[in-house]
Amino acid sequence: MVDPDSTLTPNQRRRRGGCLPALVVLLVILGLGFGASKLFGGTSGTSSSSPSSSSASHSGEWRVGDCGGPDPDDAPNGYKAFGCGDPGATFKALDIQAAGFLPDSIQCPAGTDLIIQVSVSYGSSKSKGGGIPTKTVCGRNLSASHPGDPGAGGGQLVTGDCVTDTAKEVPCASAGSGAYKVLGLTKQTSQCPSGTTEPMRLTLAIGRPYDVICAARQ
């Protein structure tokens, strides 16, 4: 079998992770502006009725279990903290990580539907796109819609997802026979699990924990 690594074009080897441009909304708290920008994700879900409150809505400090949702004052791409029982809440924080300046350096846990980058700016400036990244919130929708689940076609690439021959993630259910199932994500082709027929070597990305998508026709 011809090694697919040697036949992929540069375009086929590149995967940018489906990241959306950072869109920042600032919340002025004690003279500091706290903003949240969505790095990637699918559609936001509806609110949960679970009684809980988010300390982030008061102090700007996010913790696991806090909730957030679209900011009505900065629609359609702004996000802010909400109490989990608030009608505006659409996601819950699964994990809180350090700020990620490079999208590929952020690796959220399984089940993450969207990544929110929290930024801070000093003073009263509310200009979009500004601020210093401080934290990364790995969020999961409160609704039944979970694009980050294996095979669903969104979130970060994980084992069980499907990709095209250009390494673009697509929903497995509608991908068709031309798609490939991800069997593993490794640093070397030789580390791919049994059953791999189409290892895809990716272009170099600083911070990404894998360089090869171990795939097979689904």
Backbone as CSV, one residue per row, in Angstrom:
resi,resn,N_x,N_y,N_z,CA_x,CA_y,CA_z,C_x,C_y,C_z
1,MET,0.843,-1.189,0.000,0.000,0.000,0.000,0.883,1.246,0.000
2,VAL,0.571,2.224,-0.834,1.305,3.470,-0.850,1.013,4.246,0.413
3,ASP,2.044,4.729,1.047,1.861,5.494,2.279,1.120,6.778,1.973
4,PRO,-0.082,6.979,2.492,-0.848,8.198,2.212,-0.118,9.457,2.638
5,ASP,0.826,9.325,3.579,1.577,10.498,4.014,2.340,11.122,2.854
6,SER,2.778,10.293,1.883,3.598,10.785,0.801,2.777,11.326,-0.341
7,THR,1.472,11.118,-0.322,0.628,11.536,-1.432,-0.266,12.714,-1.098
8,LEU,-0.386,13.064,0.154,-1.234,14.187,0.529,-0.614,15.496,0.070
9,THR,-1.405,16.366,-0.478,-0.942,17.692,-0.841,-0.846,18.533,0.417
10,PRO,-0.100,19.674,0.353,-0.029,20.524,1.551,-1.395,20.919,2.071
11,ASN,-2.365,21.142,1.159,-3.710,21.518,1.589,-4.383,20.380,2.317
12,GLN,-4.129,19.138,1.862,-4.724,17.974,2.493,-4.129,17.718,3.866
13,ARG,-2.918,18.198,4.084,-2.270,17.925,5.362,-2.581,18.984,6.411
14,ARG,-3.260,20.014,6.023,-3.488,21.111,6.951,-4.869,21.014,7.574
15,ARG,-4.908,21.150,8.882,-6.197,21.252,9.582,-6.106,22.373,10.582
16,ARG,-7.000,23.356,10.472,-6.912,24.533,11.324,-7.821,24.465,12.540
17,GLY,-8.540,23.346,12.717,-9.305,23.142,13.942,-10.665,23.793,13.964
18,GLY,-11.114,24.371,12.850,-12.456,24.937,12.809,-12.660,26.097,13.758
19,CYS,-11.580,26.856,14.025,-11.689,27.927,15.012,-12.331,29.158,14.399
20,LEU,-13.193,29.784,15.139,-13.820,31.019,14.708,-12.967,32.181,15.170
21,PRO,-13.018,33.310,14.460,-12.270,34.499,14.910,-12.722,34.908,16.301
22,ALA,-11.763,35.357,17.103,-12.102,35.783,18.462,-12.965,37.029,18.417
23,LEU,-14.094,36.985,19.124,-15.018,38.111,19.216,-15.220,38.403,20.689
24,VAL,-14.723,39.543,21.137,-14.620,39.808,22.572,-15.712,40.759,23.038
25,VAL,-16.319,40.437,24.168,-17.255,41.353,24.811,-16.735,41.648,26.209
26,LEU,-16.726,42.902,26.617,-16.138,43.301,27.891,-17.201,43.589,28.933
27,LEU,-16.983,43.075,30.123,-17.842,43.366,31.267,-17.019,44.206,32.234
28,VAL,-17.454,45.426,32.507,-16.670,46.320,33.359,-16.957,46.001,34.814
29,ILE,-15.943,45.500,35.525,-16.097,45.110,36.915,-14.914,45.682,37.706
30,LEU,-15.210,46.535,38.640,-14.189,47.133,39.498,-13.076,47.773,38.687
31,GLY,-13.438,48.425,37.611,-12.450,49.117,36.798,-11.760,48.232,35.790
32,LEU,-12.057,46.926,35.788,-11.449,46.011,34.830,-12.528,45.512,33.886
33,GLY,-12.164,45.313,32.630,-13.122,44.767,31.680,-12.846,43.302,31.439
34,PHE,-13.787,42.427,31.772,-13.625,40.997,31.543,-14.403,40.613,30.291
35,GLY,-13.751,39.985,29.348,-14.417,39.618,28.105,-14.348,38.132,27.849
36,ALA,-15.268,37.638,27.029,-15.270,36.227,26.658,-15.391,36.113,25.155
37,SER,-14.455,35.413,24.532,-14.496,35.232,23.088,-14.594,33.762,22.759
38,LYS,-15.463,33.424,21.845,-15.695,32.034,21.467,-14.663,31.628,20.425
39,LEU,-13.808,30.663,20.767,-12.793,30.222,19.825,-13.352,29.241,18.811
40,PHE,-14.249,28.370,19.244,-14.943,27.501,18.311,-16.155,26.937,18.988
41,GLY,-17.007,26.282,18.253,-18.166,25.645,18.877,-19.325,25.538,17.921
42,GLY,-20.343,24.775,18.323,-21.539,24.626,17.525,-22.607,25.571,18.031
43,THR,-23.834,25.247,17.758,-24.933,26.095,18.183,-25.108,26.002,19.683
44,SER,-25.429,27.110,20.291,-25.655,27.115,21.732,-27.003,26.506,22.045
45,GLY,-27.101,25.868,23.212,-28.342,25.208,23.578,-29.264,26.131,24.347
46,THR,-30.381,25.584,24.781,-31.317,26.339,25.593,-30.903,26.241,27.049
47,SER,-31.568,27.007,27.899,-31.143,27.070,29.286,-31.556,25.841,30.074
48,SER,-30.825,25.630,31.175,-31.131,24.517,32.065,-31.927,25.039,33.253
49,SER,-32.717,24.170,33.849,-33.486,24.579,35.026,-32.766,24.230,36.315
50,SER,-31.542,23.718,36.197,-30.797,23.338,37.395,-30.487,24.560,38.238
51,PRO,-30.821,24.541,39.528,-30.560,25.704,40.383,-29.084,25.796,40.724
52,SER,-28.429,26.807,40.218,-27.021,27.010,40.501,-26.694,28.448,40.180
53,SER,-25.622,28.957,40.730,-25.242,30.331,40.425,-23.821,30.353,39.947
54,SER,-23.476,31.366,39.156,-22.134,31.491,38.617,-21.417,32.654,39.274
55,SER,-20.326,32.352,39.958,-19.565,33.413,40.599,-18.912,34.307,39.560
56,ALA,-18.727,33.764,38.338,-18.081,34.547,37.296,-18.889,35.784,36.948
57,SER,-20.198,35.718,37.137,-21.029,36.866,36.795,-20.818,38.017,37.773
58,HIS,-20.163,37.758,38.904,-19.946,38.796,39.896,-18.475,39.204,39.988
59,SER,-17.566,38.252,39.865,-16.156,38.560,40.106,-15.277,38.454,38.880
60,GLY,-15.747,37.849,37.820,-14.917,37.654,36.645,-14.043,36.418,36.732
61,GLU,-14.077,35.700,37.858,-13.292,34.491,38.026,-14.155,33.271,37.709
62,TRP,-13.774,32.540,36.669,-14.536,31.349,36.270,-14.079,30.121,37.043
63,ARG,-15.042,29.257,37.383,-14.741,27.991,38.037,-15.524,26.880,37.341
64,VAL,-15.042,25.647,37.471,-15.754,24.503,36.913,-17.168,24.468,37.482
65,GLY,-18.154,24.307,36.617,-19.541,24.295,37.051,-20.259,25.613,36.824
66,ASP,-19.489,26.699,36.569,-20.111,27.974,36.245,-20.791,27.884,34.878
67,CYS,-21.764,28.754,34.660,-22.498,28.749,33.395,-22.390,30.098,32.688
68,GLY,-22.646,30.080,31.399,-22.603,31.295,30.606,-23.505,31.164,29.401
69,GLY,-23.568,32.220,28.624,-24.397,32.214,27.430,-24.185,33.470,26.625
70,PRO,-24.911,33.624,25.522,-24.772,34.811,24.672,-25.095,36.084,25.442
71,ASP,-24.310,37.116,25.198,-24.537,38.406,25.834,-25.545,39.194,24.997
72,PRO,-26.724,39.478,25.523,-27.741,40.195,24.745,-27.302,41.593,24.342
73,ASP,-26.305,42.145,25.029,-25.814,43.477,24.688,-24.743,43.446,23.604
74,ASP,-24.348,42.256,23.193,-23.329,42.135,22.145,-23.652,40.953,21.237
75,ALA,-24.914,40.877,20.807,-25.348,39.807,19.915,-24.726,40.008,18.524
76,PRO,-24.454,38.935,17.754,-24.801,37.550,18.100,-23.615,36.742,18.614
77,ASN,-22.446,37.373,18.780,-21.253,36.589,19.083,-20.635,36.845,20.449
78,GLY,-21.213,37.740,21.235,-20.678,38.003,22.560,-21.175,36.984,23.572
79,TYR,-20.354,36.699,24.581,-20.696,35.755,25.645,-20.397,36.362,27.005
80,LYS,-21.183,35.952,28.015,-20.921,36.397,29.375,-21.419,35.341,30.352
81,ALA,-21.089,35.527,31.632,-21.473,34.573,32.671,-22.928,34.753,33.066
82,PHE,-23.595,33.632,33.357,-24.960,33.611,33.876,-25.029,32.580,34.997
83,GLY,-25.985,32.732,35.895,-26.287,31.653,36.822,-26.863,30.490,36.028
84,CYS,-26.592,29.265,36.446,-27.026,28.102,35.662,-28.541,27.966,35.588
85,GLY,-29.274,28.581,36.510,-30.723,28.564,36.448,-31.301,29.739,35.690
86,ASP,-30.447,30.613,35.184,-30.902,31.789,34.455,-31.332,31.391,33.045
87,PRO,-32.414,31.980,32.529,-32.858,31.658,31.163,-31.808,31.945,30.099
88,GLY,-30.846,32.817,30.410,-29.820,33.144,29.419,-28.674,32.160,29.355
89,ALA,-28.577,31.250,30.319,-27.465,30.289,30.351,-27.635,29.227,29.276
90,THR,-26.569,28.970,28.517,-26.627,27.954,27.459,-25.515,26.912,27.562
91,PHE,-24.490,27.169,28.389,-23.418,26.188,28.544,-22.884,26.193,29.959
92,LYS,-22.253,25.089,30.337,-21.617,24.951,31.648,-20.136,24.663,31.453
93,ALA,-19.310,25.216,32.328,-17.857,25.031,32.245,-17.461,23.632,32.723
94,LEU,-16.885,22.836,31.820,-16.365,21.513,32.173,-14.975,21.606,32.769
95,ASP,-14.212,22.605,32.313,-12.830,22.738,32.762,-12.409,24.189,32.576
96,ILE,-11.495,24.640,33.418,-10.915,25.977,33.300,-9.411,25.801,33.115
97,GLN,-8.879,26.368,32.044,-7.466,26.226,31.748,-6.816,27.596,31.624
98,ALA,-5.497,27.573,31.508,-4.768,28.818,31.299,-5.135,29.392,29.938
99,ALA,-4.867,30.661,29.735,-5.168,31.302,28.461,-4.391,30.630,27.338
100,GLY,-5.025,30.521,26.183,-4.369,29.938,25.026,-4.180,30.978,23.942
101,PHE,-2.921,31.342,23.662,-2.649,32.315,22.614,-2.668,31.658,21.237
102,LEU,-2.428,30.354,21.202,-2.494,29.597,19.954,-3.628,28.588,20.065
103,PRO,-4.577,28.588,19.121,-5.733,27.691,19.200,-5.359,26.223,19.387
104,ASP,-4.289,25.765,18.723,-3.929,24.354,18.817,-3.333,23.974,20.162
105,SER,-2.988,24.966,20.984,-2.422,24.661,22.306,-3.516,24.385,23.327
106,ILE,-4.758,24.651,22.972,-5.882,24.420,23.880,-6.428,23.022,23.658
107,GLN,-6.426,22.200,24.677,-6.941,20.841,24.584,-7.934,20.630,25.718
108,CYS,-9.201,20.792,25.396,-10.261,20.650,26.389,-10.668,19.190,26.554
109,PRO,-11.349,18.845,27.636,-11.751,17.450,27.860,-12.841,17.001,26.896
110,ALA,-13.023,15.689,26.826,-14.065,15.118,25.970,-15.421,15.694,26.345
111,GLY,-16.245,15.932,25.349,-17.573,16.476,25.589,-17.650,17.990,25.501
112,THR,-16.517,18.640,25.236,-16.507,20.095,25.103,-17.165,20.506,23.789
113,ASP,-18.181,21.359,23.865,-18.879,21.832,22.681,-18.338,23.154,22.163
114,LEU,-17.779,23.957,23.044,-17.228,25.248,22.635,-16.159,25.678,23.621
115,ILE,-15.266,26.530,23.134,-14.196,27.066,23.966,-14.383,28.571,24.072
116,ILE,-14.372,29.070,25.294,-14.510,30.499,25.545,-13.190,31.015,26.114
117,GLN,-12.614,31.987,25.454,-11.393,32.606,25.967,-11.759,33.873,26.713
118,VAL,-11.415,33.921,27.986,-11.721,35.074,28.824,-10.538,36.034,28.782
119,SER,-10.831,37.312,28.529,-9.789,38.332,28.449,-10.073,39.447,29.440
120,VAL,-9.047,40.205,29.766,-9.209,41.345,30.662,-8.550,42.558,30.024
121,SER,-9.218,43.698,30.118,-8.627,44.951,29.660,-8.752,45.970,30.784
122,TYR,-7.777,46.824,30.919,-7.758,47.801,32.007,-8.413,49.098,31.566
123,GLY,-9.164,49.689,32.448,-9.878,50.902,32.108,-11.284,50.586,31.652
124,SER,-11.888,51.499,30.915,-13.278,51.343,30.502,-13.427,51.040,29.026
125,SER,-12.318,50.714,28.353,-12.396,50.436,26.919,-13.225,49.201,26.656
126,LYS,-14.107,49.266,25.674,-14.946,48.135,25.307,-14.753,47.754,23.845
127,SER,-13.593,48.105,23.296,-13.360,47.804,21.883,-13.254,46.306,21.678
128,LYS,-13.919,45.816,20.658,-13.917,44.384,20.390,-12.530,43.942,19.934
129,GLY,-12.188,42.711,20.323,-10.927,42.133,19.894,-9.770,42.483,20.807
130,GLY,-9.976,43.346,21.821,-8.901,43.746,22.690,-8.836,42.918,23.946
131,GLY,-7.920,43.291,24.833,-7.806,42.601,26.102,-6.708,41.561,26.114
132,ILE,-6.305,41.211,27.324,-5.259,40.211,27.524,-5.911,38.896,27.918
133,PRO,-5.699,37.824,27.160,-6.286,36.529,27.526,-5.812,36.085,28.902
134,THR,-6.751,35.635,29.736,-6.402,35.215,31.085,-6.786,33.764,31.382
135,LYS,-7.906,33.323,30.867,-8.388,31.971,31.133,-9.052,31.391,29.894
136,THR,-9.151,30.080,29.867,-9.880,29.382,28.811,-10.969,28.542,29.468
137,VAL,-12.207,28.741,29.038,-13.343,27.999,29.571,-13.764,26.940,28.560
138,CYS,-13.711,25.675,28.964,-14.178,24.572,28.122,-15.646,24.330,28.462
139,GLY,-16.543,24.649,27.541,-17.966,24.604,27.828,-18.718,23.476,27.147
140,ARG,-19.757,22.996,27.820,-20.654,21.993,27.245,-22.072,22.546,27.268
141,ASN,-22.774,22.405,26.150,-24.128,22.935,26.054,-25.040,22.342,27.115
142,LEU,-25.947,23.155,27.613,-26.937,22.686,28.569,-28.100,21.989,27.869
143,SER,-28.204,22.181,26.571,-29.263,21.513,25.806,-28.792,20.119,25.393
144,ALA,-29.620,19.439,24.620,-29.266,18.098,24.143,-28.388,18.142,22.902
145,SER,-28.086,19.328,22.403,-27.234,19.481,21.226,-25.775,19.513,21.648
146,HIS,-25.000,18.507,21.216,-23.602,18.417,21.624,-22.699,18.155,20.418
147,PRO,-22.356,19.217,19.665,-21.492,19.059,18.492,-20.095,18.580,18.837
148,GLY,-19.688,18.689,20.110,-18.356,18.242,20.497,-18.247,16.760,20.771
149,ASP,-19.370,16.039,20.806,-19.324,14.597,21.043,-18.717,13.881,19.838
150,PRO,-18.087,12.716,20.041,-17.472,11.978,18.934,-18.458,11.741,17.793
151,GLY,-18.042,12.144,16.588,-18.852,11.916,15.402,-19.852,12.996,15.088
152,ALA,-20.041,13.959,15.995,-21.082,14.974,15.813,-20.671,16.092,14.858
153,GLY,-19.375,16.224,14.605,-18.925,17.187,13.604,-18.463,18.531,14.105
154,GLY,-18.384,18.732,15.426,-17.936,20.008,15.959,-16.938,19.837,17.083
155,GLY,-16.541,20.958,17.684,-15.583,20.893,18.777,-14.192,20.534,18.284
156,GLN,-13.373,20.035,19.191,-12.031,19.611,18.824,-12.070,18.199,18.254
157,LEU,-11.101,17.892,17.415,-11.041,16.565,16.813,-10.703,15.523,17.876
158,VAL,-11.492,14.446,17.936,-11.278,13.362,18.893,-11.475,12.030,18.185
159,THR,-11.016,10.957,18.802,-11.249,9.620,18.281,-12.751,9.368,18.172
160,GLY,-13.173,8.868,17.009,-14.594,8.650,16.777,-15.210,9.690,15.868
161,ASP,-14.486,10.795,15.617,-14.954,11.806,14.675,-14.751,11.325,13.243
162,CYS,-15.270,12.087,12.299,-15.076,11.799,10.881,-14.458,13.019,10.204
163,VAL,-13.613,12.754,9.208,-12.951,13.826,8.459,-13.005,13.524,6.966
164,THR,-12.814,14.587,6.165,-12.717,14.428,4.718,-11.271,14.104,4.366
165,ASP,-10.987,13.947,3.053,-9.614,13.651,2.650,-8.694,14.856,2.803
166,THR,-9.248,16.014,3.135,-8.437,17.187,3.447,-8.368,17.433,4.954
167,ALA,-8.760,16.437,5.725,-8.693,16.471,7.194,-9.660,17.466,7.809
168,LYS,-10.737,17.784,7.124,-11.765,18.658,7.673,-12.807,17.826,8.400
169,GLU,-13.121,18.201,9.640,-14.095,17.451,10.427,-15.507,17.634,9.879
170,VAL,-16.240,16.526,9.786,-17.632,16.543,9.317,-18.454,15.597,10.179
171,PRO,-19.776,15.816,10.274,-20.615,14.890,11.042,-20.605,13.509,10.403
172,CYS,-20.386,12.476,11.183,-20.318,11.118,10.632,-21.636,10.692,9.987
173,ALA,-22.757,11.113,10.563,-24.063,10.676,10.086,-24.353,11.130,8.665
174,SER,-23.784,12.258,8.272,-24.056,12.789,6.936,-22.804,12.887,6.071
175,ALA,-21.734,12.244,6.510,-20.452,12.392,5.817,-20.388,11.636,4.494
176,GLY,-21.106,10.532,4.386,-21.059,9.748,3.159,-19.882,8.795,3.119
177,SER,-19.809,8.037,2.057,-18.782,6.991,1.938,-17.383,7.540,1.691
178,GLY,-17.289,8.816,1.317,-15.981,9.391,1.046,-15.258,9.883,2.277
179,ALA,-15.894,9.797,3.429,-15.278,10.286,4.658,-14.452,9.199,5.343
180,TYR,-13.663,9.638,6.312,-12.801,8.732,7.060,-13.134,8.815,8.548
181,LYS,-13.072,7.694,9.224,-13.308,7.638,10.669,-11.967,7.789,11.377
182,VAL,-11.928,8.635,12.396,-10.703,8.847,13.163,-10.553,7.730,14.189
183,LEU,-9.470,6.954,14.053,-9.210,5.843,14.974,-8.225,6.223,16.070
184,GLY,-7.506,7.301,15.845,-6.533,7.734,16.837,-5.848,9.015,16.394
185,LEU,-5.204,9.686,17.339,-4.456,10.914,17.071,-3.076,10.740,17.697
186,THR,-2.046,10.686,16.885,-0.716,10.341,17.374,0.345,11.304,16.846
187,LYS,1.561,11.144,17.362,2.679,11.950,16.885,3.322,11.335,15.647
188,GLN,3.327,10.014,15.570,3.961,9.309,14.458,2.983,8.336,13.804
189,THR,3.150,8.135,12.508,2.306,7.178,11.785,2.434,5.779,12.369
190,SER,3.643,5.430,12.806,3.886,4.096,13.358,3.114,3.840,14.653
191,GLN,2.596,4.896,15.274,1.849,4.756,16.522,0.352,4.562,16.291
192,CYS,-0.088,4.604,15.049,-1.506,4.457,14.750,-2.010,3.064,15.120
193,PRO,-3.250,2.962,15.578,-3.790,1.661,15.976,-4.095,0.764,14.790
194,SER,-4.306,-0.510,15.097,-4.660,-1.482,14.072,-5.948,-1.066,13.380
195,GLY,-5.994,-1.239,12.076,-7.167,-0.861,11.304,-7.001,0.445,10.567
196,THR,-5.935,1.187,10.897,-5.672,2.449,10.206,-5.240,2.174,8.775
197,THR,-5.926,2.754,7.826,-5.575,2.596,6.408,-5.204,3.923,5.760
198,GLU,-5.569,5.028,6.386,-5.307,6.348,5.811,-4.717,7.291,6.853
199,PRO,-3.464,7.085,7.255,-2.864,8.033,8.197,-2.618,9.369,7.498
200,MET,-3.073,10.453,8.099,-2.922,11.785,7.515,-1.950,12.591,8.356
201,ARG,-0.791,12.904,7.777,0.196,13.704,8.496,-0.126,15.176,8.288
202,LEU,-0.219,15.913,9.386,-0.620,17.308,9.349,0.585,18.235,9.324
203,THR,0.356,19.462,8.908,1.416,20.454,8.965,1.711,20.779,10.429
204,LEU,2.893,21.278,10.683,3.332,21.578,12.036,2.453,22.645,12.675
205,ALA,2.039,22.396,13.913,1.273,23.373,14.683,1.796,23.363,16.110
206,ILE,2.300,24.490,16.562,2.868,24.580,17.904,1.792,24.348,18.955
207,GLY,2.061,23.430,19.873,1.144,23.165,20.970,0.185,22.020,20.728
208,ARG,-0.007,21.609,19.465,-0.934,20.511,19.190,-0.294,19.195,19.649
209,PRO,-1.004,18.358,20.390,-0.418,17.131,20.929,-0.305,15.990,19.920
210,TYR,-0.785,16.181,18.716,-0.685,15.121,17.703,-0.323,15.728,16.351
211,ASP,0.314,14.919,15.502,0.691,15.347,14.155,0.104,14.443,13.082
212,VAL,-0.506,13.337,13.503,-1.063,12.374,12.553,-2.489,12.026,12.954
213,ILE,-3.393,12.072,11.967,-4.758,11.581,12.150,-4.787,10.142,11.626
214,CYS,-4.993,9.185,12.509,-5.056,7.785,12.108,-6.499,7.497,11.673
215,ALA,-6.688,7.281,10.389,-8.060,7.178,9.859,-8.250,5.950,8.979
216,ALA,-9.519,5.639,8.768,-9.901,4.550,7.871,-11.246,4.910,7.267
217,ARG,-11.526,4.390,6.074,-12.828,4.621,5.452,-13.939,4.169,6.377
218,GLN,-14.946,5.040,6.561,-16.025,4.639,7.460,-17.043,3.761,6.730
